[in-house]
Amino acid sequence: MVIPMTVNNDFLAQLNTSQRRAVEHFCGPLLVVAGAGSGKTRALTYRIAHLISYHQVEPESILAVTFTNKAAREMKERIEKLFAQEMAFKKHGIRFDLLNEYEQKQLLSKVYKSTTKKLWIGTFHSLCTRILRYDINKYQDERGRQWQRNFSIFDESDAQSLVKNIVTKQLNLDDKKFDPRSVRYQISNAKNLGLSPDQYLQKNPSYKSRVIAEVYNEYQSQLAANNALDFDDLILIPVRLFQQNESILGYWHSQFKHILVDEYQDTNQIQYELIRLLATNGETKKSEWNWQNRSIFVVGDADQSIYSFRMADFTILLNFQSDFGDGLPDDDTRTMVKLEENYRSRENILEAANHLIENNSQRIDKILKPTRGSGDFIYCYKADDEQIEAQLVIEHIQKLVRENPELNWGSFAILYRINAQSRPFEDRLIMNSIPYNIVGGFKFYDRQEIKDAIAYLRLIANPSDTVSLLRIINTPRRSIGKTSIESLLKAAQELEIPLWEIISDETSVNTLAGRAAKSVNKFAQMIKSFQEQLDSLSGAEILNQVMEASGYVDDLKQKGTEEADNRLANIFELYNAVLQFQEDSEDQSLQGFLSNASLASDLDDLKEGQEKVSLMTLHSAKGLEFPVVFLVGLEEGLLPHARSVSDPLSLEEERRLCYVGVTRAQEQLFLTYARERFVWGSKEAKMPSRFLQELPSDLIKSNVPPKVVKSRPSLTTSSPKILKQSNETWSVGDQVIHQVFGEGEITRILGSGKKSSLAIKFPGLGQKIIDPTIAPLKRNE
């Protein structure tokens, strides 16, 4: 047995009191409420190092769940650095950073082999994929469907295509009544709630639900036929497997003695159930849980929960104390720690964030405490329209770069509520030759040539993957026509076998494929040759050889266009990605790379140190930080979004989105909104966001009178907030006058009391949702 690395526990002196309390917690449950920029990643990494070095916990018994693959890599690197620092002093008598590059690599390699390689650190999806590679062949679903360990992972476009084919071709449904995208979304939601097709129908008894359940059922059958899983299955199936097989659950429960979960506020019900099963071995009685040499350590912040559209449920975090903890009040509990010291943002930014989020009711009370100076004022700009808004932002970025040598283009982020808002900013950036990067845009693994190459690799690794086979059997063109393919596919469907079983049999192909038989047989022979070398060739070698043998590279070279050259460059970049994966993981297998590629997210593609302005939605900005942030489009109907203004819970999530945007800024924060904006081809008047009125006016400079914002209440007083209230009572049918929109009629009253809003129809402008306590509104007598 290799003894894990140790570190001198003086390293804990680098932590603040709350961080240290969290890190030194050993057994049992602990909730760490970690405010933005409060050092939660430090707490997680130091805790793992402390468990290994001080408590002698075996690295392989630690399971740490991160929100992104990038976060997992960073966590491993930080842990390696901690151990390497101590080794540098012991072996060389100097700090790690003073060693030469060769000595540093030696130490890091030693730490990797003895410690970090054995840790289970990754996203829910990547960790569950590892578990399923061991045990999926022991699982059978409610309809008897089964999968093998060499399963493929279908990405969202694969899943969408499969659902669309079932809806429009197999079941001949009206795709206007049963939009395939909507059906796919409902299926995904059902899986995230842990519901099978039958359970989904029981919970939603209606004609539409019955049809969706039918599509869902057929969808699962086709996934099984392809020996494939979608992203949701990667978590649902381990949970189902644990529920139906006590011995397998017992094995993994015994394996993972210390469970850590980052971004706990963004977990959904099926992820929560997975963690609960692993932590408790499925025991439902809290009194029977044995926490000896075991722990569950979750880190999160309800104020940053912004993924309800992915079925994330922040009440899971709010319920941790009753589910796992001691349930005592905040001042008395031993199962909760709050990290409130912020190391990211200037004091003025934090004060604005604190006052904004205090308006939410569903949260654990905390206040971000500054550790840096007050900084500059927050600037709020009103623009005439979105074009002027973009011009203001880009001109200000240019000015800041000219006047501040420490800033470059990569110091800036432009954050918005919806993707469509990026266009005027992109236009201005291009016009001024400023480099930029759209985060959450077209992913590397979504490009046509990359999906083609991955399809070749998936077919080699998993011959049952008919979706991949159909994608590349005639790519590049090899004289295999649609009629021949349909003939082969029909035979496979009638025999209820994977298409590969037909194609890989020369006699069957000669019988069914007609003039294309020779080409099909040649293609099949090529794939077979690589399948036979799966154990002897690395993933990089297979990719390199199959791209040549298939004619794919030659086809691009012969086109000779700039587009073909770019696609060829992307193939070479994919080869680099395989090499990088093998270097980082020491996993030479094709299957290992395919799993990694399938789970790559757009955030993983964001490279640090790039001197490019970052453009992204607020949802994509989670977990990132920038010296200067422009939060744009702060208007009613955009932020908060129009779909949210009549629902108090949705409105609170919109406020959390705004809070996330504010807390991305380290040095300076700029807020912008437009007086009017193009909506569906015509100009529409806009109102400033209600969130602007929840910010402290004495911290904000603006190009409009200060009435847009209210004075902040003192943090030292317990007096209730005083909001501007209207003494008017409103009824449906009342005629009103709005200072901007003119005359209108109230068509509906949403909510009640202080939380009520008015739906008002304005001639020529349509219906708008307005808060009567803050809007420039009066009765039209």
VOGU-3710 file (C-alpha; in Angstrom, 3 decimals, decimal comma):
1> mvipmtvnnd> 0,000/0,000/0,000  1,297/3,468/-0,904  1,183/5,832/2,071  -0,531/9,114/1,126  1,426/12,353/1,177  1,318/14,445/4,338  1,482/18,164/4,937  2,384/20,131/8,026  -0,889/21,378/9,470  0,599/24,845/9,917
11> flaqlntsqr> -0,794/25,361/6,420  -4,208/25,862/8,098  -2,870/29,147/9,502  -3,569/30,590/6,035  -7,320/30,195/6,636  -9,667/32,590/8,391  -11,560/31,431/11,478  -14,667/30,236/9,620  -12,703/28,508/6,868  -10,569/26,736/9,466
21> ravehfcgpl> -13,622/25,563/11,393  -15,009/24,057/8,192  -11,722/22,432/7,171  -11,074/20,893/10,606  -14,560/19,353/10,817  -13,999/15,594/10,648  -17,036/13,335/10,963  -20,759/13,858/10,478  -22,684/16,406/8,390  -21,646/20,010/7,770
31> lvvagagsgk> -23,245/22,730/5,648  -20,876/25,515/4,616  -22,822/28,603/3,553  -20,251/30,239/1,303  -20,928/33,751/0,038  -19,570/34,921/-3,318  -15,784/35,303/-3,283  -15,482/33,900/0,250  -12,870/31,232/-0,535  -15,088/28,163/-0,791
41> traltyriah> -12,715/26,398/-3,197  -9,913/26,978/-0,708  -12,046/25,469/2,062  -12,808/22,404/-0,084  -9,216/21,781/-1,178  -7,731/22,366/2,269  -10,325/20,047/3,773  -9,346/17,235/1,396  -5,648/17,798/2,167  -6,414/17,881/5,907
51> lisyhqvepe> -8,410/14,631/5,753  -5,487/12,880/4,041  -2,587/14,377/5,990  -4,026/14,749/9,502  -6,702/12,035/9,693  -4,852/9,572/7,398  -7,943/9,129/5,203  -7,227/7,068/2,081  -7,539/9,325/-1,014  -9,736/6,790/-2,849
61> silavtftnk> -12,361/7,031/-0,092  -12,940/10,745/-0,808  -15,670/11,740/-3,282  -15,749/15,437/-4,215  -18,438/16,748/-6,581  -17,747/19,960/-8,511  -20,018/22,004/-10,792  -17,704/21,921/-13,834  -14,824/19,793/-15,126  -12,685/22,945/-15,020
71> aaremkerie> -13,376/23,322/-11,288  -12,401/19,671/-10,748  -9,075/20,197/-12,523  -8,362/23,326/-10,512  -9,163/21,541/-7,253  -6,772/18,681/-8,062  -4,045/21,164/-9,036  -4,463/23,070/-5,776  -4,267/19,882/-3,717  -1,137/18,806/-5,599
81> klfaqemafk> 0,442/22,207/-4,928  -0,308/21,946/-1,181  1,450/18,595/-0,871  4,267/19,606/-3,238  4,940/22,732/-1,140  5,571/20,605/1,943  7,715/18,124/-0,005  9,826/20,994/-1,378  10,737/22,105/2,147  11,439/18,532/3,304
91> khgirfdlln> 13,501/17,478/0,291  15,121/20,722/-0,879  14,746/23,114/2,070  13,173/25,852/-0,093  9,765/26,948/-1,356  8,217/25,051/-4,249  8,157/28,106/-6,527  11,926/28,526/-6,108  12,642/25,063/-7,524  13,552/24,674/-11,188
101> eyeqkqllsk> 10,922/23,407/-13,605  12,269/19,838/-13,650  12,242/19,584/-9,827  8,711/21,008/-9,681  7,440/18,452/-12,210  9,088/15,636/-10,271  7,349/16,599/-7,055  3,964/17,139/-8,734  4,243/13,768/-10,476  4,991/12,067/-7,178
111> vyksttkklw> 1,977/13,703/-5,520  -0,231/12,765/-8,457  0,729/9,082/-8,363  0,402/8,705/-4,606  -2,581/10,951/-3,905  -4,574/12,970/-6,434  -4,799/10,164/-8,982  -6,777/8,149/-6,414  -9,199/10,938/-5,487  -12,693/10,850/-6,964
121> igtfhslctr> -13,101/14,501/-7,973  -15,415/15,596/-10,777  -18,923/16,586/-11,797  -21,954/14,453/-10,985  -21,948/13,293/-14,602  -18,271/12,357/-14,809  -18,246/10,566/-11,441  -21,412/8,632/-12,233  -19,964/7,661/-15,602  -17,017/6,078/-13,772
131> ilrydinkyq> -19,372/4,144/-11,509  -21,435/2,942/-14,474  -18,326/1,738/-16,348  -17,988/-0,736/-13,453  -21,596/-1,714/-12,783  -24,098/-0,747/-15,497  -24,242/-4,337/-16,779  -25,876/-5,269/-13,440  -28,760/-2,844/-14,018  -32,152/-3,539/-15,592
141> dergrqwqrn> -34,870/-0,905/-15,869  -38,608/-1,319/-15,286  -39,134/-2,604/-18,861  -36,172/-5,011/-18,761  -33,877/-2,788/-20,819  -30,157/-3,289/-20,246  -26,849/-1,628/-21,145  -23,229/-2,737/-21,411  -20,109/-1,098/-19,990  -18,942/0,256/-23,366
151> fsifdesdaq> -22,032/2,479/-23,625  -21,972/5,719/-25,637  -23,003/9,053/-24,167  -25,383/10,951/-26,446  -25,052/14,722/-26,336  -28,047/17,034/-26,454  -28,146/17,227/-30,257  -28,153/13,410/-30,480  -30,975/13,249/-27,930  -32,974/15,947/-29,740
161> slvknivtkq> -32,635/14,122/-33,067  -33,779/10,855/-31,516  -36,861/12,457/-29,947  -37,691/14,322/-33,147  -37,544/11,088/-35,157  -39,866/9,342/-32,676  -42,371/12,226/-32,643  -42,527/12,958/-36,365  -41,763/9,598/-38,018  -42,436/6,717/-35,672
171> lnlddkkfdp> -45,533/8,053/-33,914  -46,586/10,478/-36,695  -47,516/13,162/-34,184  -48,315/16,766/-35,012  -45,009/18,499/-34,210  -46,872/21,749/-33,553  -48,879/20,176/-30,743  -45,947/18,050/-29,629  -42,893/20,167/-30,356  -39,900/17,754/-30,191
181> rsvryqisna> -37,809/20,244/-28,217  -40,563/20,683/-25,663  -41,085/16,918/-25,425  -37,353/16,394/-24,929  -37,393/19,047/-22,175  -40,279/17,254/-20,416  -38,430/13,931/-20,604  -35,302/15,532/-19,150  -37,295/17,094/-16,323  -38,906/13,748/-15,555
191> knlglspdqy> -35,485/12,102/-15,288  -34,185/14,866/-13,041  -37,108/14,174/-10,741  -36,303/10,459/-10,852  -39,477/9,522/-12,753  -39,845/6,618/-15,197  -42,336/6,999/-18,089  -45,070/5,277/-16,053  -44,338/7,370/-12,951  -44,360/10,538/-15,054
201> lqknpsyksr> -47,829/9,657/-16,352  -49,123/8,841/-12,868  -47,971/12,245/-11,652  -49,354/14,076/-14,707  -52,551/12,297/-15,816  -53,603/13,943/-19,066  -53,753/13,163/-22,771  -50,635/15,221/-23,498  -48,714/13,541/-20,676  -49,778/10,117/-21,953
211> viaevyneyq> -48,280/10,921/-25,361  -45,085/12,322/-23,805  -44,802/9,175/-21,656  -45,135/7,086/-24,826  -42,363/9,069/-26,520  -40,256/8,824/-23,337  -40,712/5,044/-23,260  -39,733/4,604/-26,924  -36,830/7,016/-26,433  -35,440/4,805/-23,654
221> sqlaannald> -35,861/1,724/-25,844  -33,870/3,351/-28,637  -31,163/4,487/-26,242  -30,866/0,898/-25,014  -30,778/-0,404/-28,591  -27,836/1,927/-29,250  -26,237/0,961/-25,917  -26,320/4,684/-25,198  -27,232/7,008/-22,330  -28,130/10,683/-22,318
231> fddlilipvr> -26,766/13,092/-19,696  -29,747/12,630/-17,392  -29,379/8,833/-17,448  -25,825/9,142/-16,158  -27,234/10,114/-12,761  -30,675/8,481/-12,871  -29,363/4,973/-13,596  -26,864/4,834/-10,691  -29,680/5,917/-8,368  -32,005/3,239/-9,771
241> lfqqnesilg> -29,206/0,677/-9,558  -28,514/1,542/-5,916  -32,232/1,361/-5,127  -32,622/-2,095/-6,663  -29,305/-3,652/-5,596  -28,329/-3,337/-1,925  -24,958/-5,038/-2,372  -23,823/-2,577/-5,067  -24,969/0,384/-2,966  -23,182/-1,132/0,014
251> ywhsqfkhil> -19,962/-1,412/-1,981  -19,961/2,262/-3,055  -21,145/3,430/0,374  -18,163/1,613/1,865  -15,860/3,087/-0,799  -16,820/6,742/-0,231  -16,408/7,591/3,435  -16,085/11,354/2,988  -18,413/13,082/0,506  -17,958/16,730/-0,484
261> vdeyqdtnqi> -20,388/18,604/-2,746  -19,694/22,060/-4,168  -22,490/24,394/-5,408  -25,009/22,408/-3,371  -27,721/24,977/-4,094  -27,683/23,854/-7,732  -28,404/20,175/-7,109  -31,666/18,659/-8,306  -33,783/15,918/-6,747  -32,078/12,969/-8,429
271> qyelirllat> -28,609/14,311/-7,554  -29,734/14,796/-3,957  -31,016/11,208/-3,865  -27,664/9,940/-5,169  -25,784/11,762/-2,396  -28,296/10,648/0,247  -27,958/6,991/-0,767  -24,160/7,071/-0,787  -23,963/8,900/2,537  -26,550/6,811/4,438
281> ngetkksewn> -26,406/3,461/2,614  -30,113/3,922/1,922  -31,057/3,985/5,621  -34,061/6,303/6,020  -34,044/6,563/9,832  -31,792/9,422/10,890  -31,239/7,789/14,292  -29,681/4,749/12,588  -27,028/6,669/10,659  -23,459/5,907/11,665
291> wqnrsifvvg> -21,120/8,852/11,160  -18,035/7,188/12,629  -15,142/7,992/10,250  -17,673/9,326/7,737  -18,823/12,787/6,702  -20,977/14,701/4,266  -19,671/18,202/3,642  -21,689/20,466/1,330  -20,858/23,989/0,226  -23,310/26,418/-1,318
301> dadqsiysfr> -25,194/29,684/-1,235  -28,946/29,938/-1,764  -28,397/33,528/-2,926  -26,603/32,198/-6,015  -29,162/29,577/-7,071  -30,010/30,457/-10,695  -30,622/27,151/-12,481  -34,259/26,278/-11,820  -34,695/25,759/-15,583  -32,357/22,780/-15,174
311> madftillnf> -34,533/21,542/-12,301  -32,032/22,757/-9,680  -33,795/23,096/-6,329  -32,169/25,456/-3,826  -34,547/24,271/-1,083  -32,350/21,152/-0,959  -29,672/23,401/0,551  -32,182/25,164/2,796  -33,321/21,749/4,066  -29,835/20,386/4,788
321> qsdfgdglpd> -30,104/21,141/8,490  -33,345/19,185/8,834  -32,253/16,412/6,430  -28,743/15,798/7,799  -27,830/18,425/10,400  -28,842/19,149/13,993  -31,612/21,566/12,993  -30,594/24,137/15,620  -30,733/27,938/15,096  -27,809/29,521/13,266
331> ddtrtmvkle> -26,142/30,772/16,467  -26,295/27,368/18,171  -25,793/24,839/15,390  -22,683/22,670/15,126  -23,574/21,478/11,624  -23,377/24,811/9,754  -20,566/27,290/9,128  -20,927/30,605/7,295  -18,130/31,995/5,127  -18,875/35,709/4,882
341> enyrsrenil> -15,486/37,375/4,357  -15,229/38,313/0,692  -11,779/38,389/-0,939  -12,933/39,291/-4,443  -14,802/42,585/-4,623  -14,376/46,123/-3,407  -16,488/47,242/-0,453  -18,867/49,404/-2,512  -19,719/46,467/-4,774  -20,385/44,222/-1,765
351> eaanhlienn> -22,638/46,797/-0,087  -24,700/47,032/-3,265  -24,921/43,232/-3,488  -25,947/42,886/0,169  -28,733/45,446/-0,136  -30,009/43,905/-3,338  -30,266/40,338/-2,036  -31,824/41,358/1,282  -35,039/41,835/-0,679  -35,307/38,049/-1,114
361> sqridkilkp> -37,158/36,030/1,500  -36,007/32,479/0,697  -32,403/32,492/1,884  -30,057/31,806/4,780  -29,227/35,144/6,340  -25,648/36,285/5,749  -23,753/39,467/4,868  -20,698/39,621/2,627  -17,956/41,360/4,616  -15,268/43,303/2,737
371> trgsgdfiyc> -11,556/42,589/3,132  -10,459/45,194/0,562  -10,805/48,970/0,199  -14,031/50,782/-0,719  -13,103/51,221/-4,396  -14,749/53,423/-7,035  -18,391/54,359/-7,255  -20,710/52,057/-9,172  -21,693/53,771/-12,429  -25,223/53,558/-13,801
381> ykaddeqiea> -25,808/54,714/-17,394  -29,097/55,351/-19,131  -28,863/55,038/-22,923  -31,377/56,051/-25,584  -31,387/52,559/-27,119  -29,364/49,342/-27,323  -27,017/50,789/-29,969  -26,084/53,746/-27,768  -25,815/51,359/-24,797  -23,267/49,253/-26,698
391> qlviehiqkl> -21,394/52,366/-27,837  -21,161/53,650/-24,243  -19,830/50,328/-22,976  -17,205/49,825/-25,690  -16,003/53,435/-25,497  -15,629/53,085/-21,739  -13,671/49,840/-22,106  -11,304/51,606/-24,530  -10,910/54,529/-22,121  -10,132/52,247/-19,169
401> vrenpelnwg> -7,510/50,327/-21,177  -5,852/53,599/-22,260  -5,754/54,998/-18,719  -4,905/51,819/-16,776  -1,800/49,916/-17,938  -2,643/46,982/-15,630  -5,832/46,309/-17,630  -6,110/44,498/-20,969  -9,086/43,330/-23,052  -9,320/40,178/-20,912
411> sfailyrina> -10,048/42,298/-17,824  -13,603/43,044/-18,993  -16,863/41,121/-19,009  -20,195/42,194/-20,508  -23,024/40,307/-18,817  -26,623/40,139/-20,066  -29,831/38,243/-19,388  -30,425/36,639/-22,811  -28,056/35,689/-25,664  -29,781/37,985/-28,170
421> qsrpfedrli> -28,448/41,022/-26,288  -24,895/40,287/-27,451  -25,370/41,443/-31,059  -24,920/45,249/-30,732  -21,887/44,707/-28,473  -20,360/42,281/-30,975  -20,933/44,794/-33,779  -19,155/47,541/-31,832  -16,272/45,294/-30,811  -15,731/44,189/-34,414
431> mnsipynivg> -15,976/47,797/-35,624  -13,229/48,787/-33,179  -11,057/45,681/-33,823  -11,324/44,583/-30,199  -10,928/40,812/-29,649  -13,782/39,131/-27,801  -14,997/35,724/-26,745  -18,607/34,606/-26,353  -18,841/32,179/-23,451  -21,619/29,634/-23,899
441> gfkfydrqei> -21,619/30,010/-27,673  -20,891/27,318/-30,249  -18,913/24,650/-28,390  -15,844/22,987/-29,892  -17,469/19,553/-29,604  -20,605/20,788/-31,396  -18,761/21,552/-34,647  -19,653/19,338/-37,593  -16,179/17,932/-38,236  -15,632/17,214/-34,532
451> kdaiaylrli> -18,969/15,415/-34,249  -18,033/13,390/-37,358  -14,668/12,388/-35,889  -16,230/11,551/-32,517  -18,855/9,419/-34,313  -16,081/7,312/-35,868  -14,517/6,825/-32,442  -17,837/6,035/-30,752  -18,666/3,381/-33,329  -15,276/1,759/-32,856
461> anpsdtvsll> -15,743/1,699/-29,080  -19,460/0,779/-29,134  -20,646/-1,088/-32,271  -24,274/-0,868/-31,075  -24,213/2,911/-31,548  -26,414/3,098/-34,646  -26,750/6,895/-34,426  -22,991/7,313/-34,864  -22,910/4,636/-37,581  -25,589/6,396/-39,636
471> riintprrsi> -23,745/9,701/-39,276  -20,477/8,479/-40,797  -21,270/5,509/-43,034  -21,230/7,875/-46,023  -19,083/10,666/-44,561  -17,023/11,473/-46,507  -19,019/10,309/-49,508  -18,187/6,721/-50,432  -21,036/5,885/-52,862  -23,381/4,477/-50,225
481> gktsiesllk> -26,792/5,864/-51,156  -29,842/6,529/-49,016  -31,751/3,563/-50,501  -29,003/1,099/-49,586  -28,774/2,461/-46,054  -32,551/2,270/-45,603  -32,539/-1,349/-46,801  -29,846/-2,287/-44,279  -31,557/-0,353/-41,491  -34,954/-1,916/-42,182
491> aaqeleiplw> -33,476/-5,422/-41,900  -31,842/-4,537/-38,586  -35,108/-3,133/-37,226  -37,105/-6,192/-38,296  -34,568/-8,507/-36,658  -34,360/-6,178/-33,613  -30,572/-6,098/-33,720  -28,055/-3,206/-33,986  -27,384/-2,046/-37,549  -23,711/-2,944/-37,120
501> eiisdetsvn> -24,572/-6,640/-36,909  -25,965/-6,424/-40,458  -23,209/-4,205/-41,844  -20,389/-6,253/-40,340  -21,650/-9,403/-42,064  -20,437/-9,464/-45,667  -23,107/-11,914/-46,871  -25,925/-9,771/-45,469  -24,467/-6,648/-47,055  -24,107/-8,317/-50,438
511> tlagraaksv> -27,740/-9,388/-50,242  -29,192/-6,043/-49,149  -26,937/-3,205/-50,277  -27,011/-3,643/-54,052  -24,367/-1,665/-55,920  -23,214/-0,082/-52,649  -22,238/-3,482/-51,174  -18,549/-3,139/-52,039  -18,311/0,288/-50,370  -20,229/-0,856/-47,296
521> nkfaqmiksf> -17,996/-3,910/-46,884  -14,872/-1,791/-47,245  -16,173/0,641/-44,602  -17,077/-2,231/-42,246  -13,654/-3,832/-42,657  -11,956/-0,567/-41,770  -14,018/-0,193/-38,562  -13,407/-3,856/-37,635  -9,640/-3,390/-37,974  -9,704/-0,571/-35,417
531> qeqldslsga> -12,021/-2,476/-33,084  -9,461/-5,293/-33,047  -6,773/-2,791/-31,985  -8,730/-1,105/-29,187  -6,527/-2,639/-26,502  -3,230/-2,094/-28,317  -3,619/1,463/-29,689  -4,088/4,637/-27,663  -7,049/6,906/-28,296  -4,793/9,434/-30,056
541> eilnqvmeas> -3,387/6,771/-32,371  -6,856/5,499/-33,293  -8,087/9,036/-34,055  -5,063/9,796/-36,206  -5,304/6,545/-38,158  -9,086/6,477/-38,643  -9,139/10,056/-39,967  -6,574/9,013/-42,584  -8,027/5,568/-43,369  -11,575/6,901/-43,734
551> gyvddlkqkg> -10,513/9,515/-46,266  -11,880/12,314/-44,050  -8,614/14,284/-43,926  -7,928/13,840/-47,655  -11,467/14,998/-48,464  -10,922/18,260/-46,574  -7,502/18,767/-48,147  -8,910/18,318/-51,663  -11,631/20,937/-51,083  -8,902/23,534/-50,644
561> teeadnrlan> -11,247/26,199/-49,273  -10,670/28,389/-46,228  -13,607/26,696/-44,503  -12,109/23,236/-45,205  -8,743/24,426/-43,842  -10,433/25,615/-40,651  -12,232/22,289/-40,276  -8,954/20,442/-40,816  -7,350/22,590/-38,126  -10,163/21,592/-35,771
571> ifelynavlq> -9,470/17,889/-36,441  -5,825/18,482/-35,509  -6,985/20,325/-32,381  -9,109/17,299/-31,473  -5,970/15,165/-31,765  -4,256/17,599/-29,376  -7,214/17,256/-27,000  -6,818/13,464/-26,932  -3,098/13,793/-26,221  -3,799/16,336/-23,478
581> fqedsedqsl> -6,403/14,044/-21,916  -3,944/11,121/-21,923  -1,254/13,300/-20,343  -3,568/14,684/-17,647  -5,231/11,385/-16,738  -2,685/8,748/-17,755  -5,655/7,040/-19,398  -4,602/5,960/-22,886  -7,959/4,357/-23,719  -10,330/5,570/-26,376
591> qgflsnasla> -13,298/4,983/-24,048  -11,803/7,262/-21,399  -11,389/10,117/-23,839  -14,894/9,696/-25,277  -16,447/9,945/-21,820  -14,422/13,077/-21,122  -15,335/14,665/-24,474  -19,048/13,917/-24,050  -19,093/15,678/-20,687  -17,160/18,786/-21,740
601> sdlddlkegq> -19,090/22,021/-21,125  -18,825/25,461/-22,665  -17,374/26,818/-19,406  -14,532/24,315/-19,670  -13,500/26,007/-22,942  -12,968/29,390/-21,247  -9,200/29,774/-21,107  -7,669/32,017/-18,463  -5,214/34,659/-19,530  -6,880/35,314/-22,891
611> ekvslmtlhs> -6,750/39,005/-23,744  -10,294/39,119/-25,057  -13,416/40,859/-23,789  -15,789/38,191/-22,432  -19,461/38,312/-23,424  -21,863/35,958/-21,673  -25,263/35,487/-20,115  -25,577/35,822/-16,369  -26,158/32,072/-16,164  -22,784/31,433/-17,833
621> akglefpvvf> -21,018/33,920/-15,553  -21,558/31,823/-12,426  -18,242/30,936/-10,798  -16,228/33,511/-12,778  -14,758/36,870/-11,815  -13,387/39,873/-13,704  -11,690/43,137/-12,716  -14,358/45,171/-14,545  -17,946/44,087/-15,165  -20,635/45,731/-17,310
631> lvgleegllp> -24,083/44,464/-16,314  -26,267/45,597/-19,229  -29,968/45,670/-20,082  -31,224/46,396/-16,560  -34,821/46,917/-17,648  -38,190/45,547/-16,671  -38,912/42,649/-18,997  -35,213/41,813/-19,439  -33,871/41,728/-15,880  -36,202/40,775/-14,334
641> harsvsdpls> -37,369/38,761/-17,329  -40,957/39,308/-18,463  -41,876/35,685/-17,651  -40,910/36,203/-14,009  -42,490/39,455/-12,921  -45,870/37,967/-11,946  -44,416/35,075/-9,923  -42,782/35,984/-6,577  -40,528/32,890/-6,574  -39,364/33,473/-10,148
651> leeerrlcyv> -38,782/37,134/-9,349  -36,506/36,121/-6,470  -34,460/33,981/-8,859  -34,139/36,953/-11,216  -32,842/38,985/-8,281  -30,347/36,212/-7,543  -29,222/36,422/-11,190  -28,637/40,142/-10,775  -26,784/39,462/-7,513  -24,537/36,937/-9,273
661> gvtraqeqlf> -23,775/39,560/-11,925  -22,905/42,223/-9,363  -20,626/39,890/-7,391  -18,559/38,934/-10,482  -16,882/42,368/-10,321  -13,578/42,717/-8,507  -12,647/46,374/-9,007  -15,363/48,221/-10,904  -19,029/47,681/-11,734  -21,026/49,442/-14,447
671> ltyarerfvw> -24,803/49,155/-14,859  -26,657/50,153/-18,031  -30,210/50,278/-19,325  -31,961/51,684/-22,400  -34,897/54,068/-22,725  -36,188/52,032/-25,645  -35,144/48,832/-27,406  -36,001/46,963/-30,611  -38,347/44,058/-29,824  -39,577/41,885/-32,719
681> gskeakmpsr> -38,691/44,530/-35,281  -40,184/47,614/-33,610  -39,052/50,040/-30,941  -40,520/49,485/-27,493  -40,280/51,878/-24,550  -38,536/50,406/-21,516  -38,609/51,022/-17,790  -35,533/50,813/-15,549  -35,303/47,532/-13,659  -36,804/47,467/-10,179
691> flqelpsdli> -33,450/46,071/-9,041  -31,855/49,478/-9,650  -34,173/50,903/-7,017  -32,935/48,324/-4,518  -29,349/49,578/-4,713  -27,940/52,226/-2,324  -27,968/55,613/-4,072  -24,931/57,058/-2,257  -22,697/54,408/-3,834  -23,853/55,124/-7,383
701> ksnvppkvvk> -22,988/57,786/-9,922  -25,392/58,135/-12,819  -26,087/60,171/-15,914  -29,710/60,550/-14,758  -31,182/62,176/-11,632  -30,759/60,009/-8,491  -34,476/59,122/-8,300  -33,673/55,814/-10,065  -32,180/54,496/-6,852  -33,163/54,697/-3,201
711> srpslttssp> -30,994/55,481/-0,224  -29,648/52,454/1,541  -30,732/51,650/5,091  -27,921/51,414/7,624  -26,407/47,977/8,091  -26,206/48,649/11,838  -29,909/49,226/12,364  -32,642/46,636/12,618  -35,256/49,028/11,268  -37,399/47,574/8,488
721> kilkqsnetw> -36,814/48,737/4,928  -39,119/51,575/3,869  -40,305/51,193/0,304  -42,172/53,791/-1,651  -45,808/52,786/-1,331  -48,854/53,911/-3,227  -52,071/54,588/-1,334  -54,057/53,870/-4,467  -56,176/50,734/-4,700  -56,562/49,387/-8,202
731> svgdqvihqv> -59,217/47,337/-9,951  -59,517/45,585/-13,300  -60,877/48,076/-15,838  -59,298/51,149/-14,219  -57,973/53,685/-16,725  -54,449/54,862/-15,898  -51,761/57,207/-17,220  -48,098/56,158/-17,246  -45,431/58,855/-17,705  -43,646/56,838/-20,419
741> fgegeitril> -46,298/54,554/-21,942  -49,262/56,956/-21,847  -52,896/55,909/-21,315  -53,774/52,314/-20,549  -56,298/49,995/-18,969  -55,707/47,516/-16,113  -56,540/44,036/-17,411  -55,451/41,959/-14,433  -54,080/42,271/-10,892  -51,286/39,800/-10,105
751> gsgkksslai> -50,392/38,843/-6,531  -51,793/40,647/-3,503  -50,933/43,336/-0,982  -47,435/44,795/-1,189  -46,415/42,093/-3,685  -49,127/42,945/-6,227  -48,415/43,945/-9,818  -50,705/45,317/-12,519  -51,130/43,981/-16,030  -51,890/47,090/-18,115
761> kfpglgqkii> -52,755/47,205/-21,812  -51,367/50,274/-23,611  -52,698/50,997/-27,156  -49,958/50,314/-29,677  -47,584/48,962/-27,038  -49,339/45,807/-25,895  -49,647/44,552/-22,338  -47,019/45,313/-19,695  -46,606/44,116/-16,102  -45,994/47,061/-13,780
771> dptiaplkrn> -45,279/47,427/-10,042  -47,671/50,179/-8,867  -45,504/50,996/-5,824  -42,634/52,266/-7,979  -44,083/53,082/-11,401  -44,873/56,664/-12,512  -48,592/55,830/-12,592  -51,758/57,792/-11,868  -55,463/57,285/-12,332  -56,998/58,684/-15,543
781> e> -60,098/60,412/-14,202
//
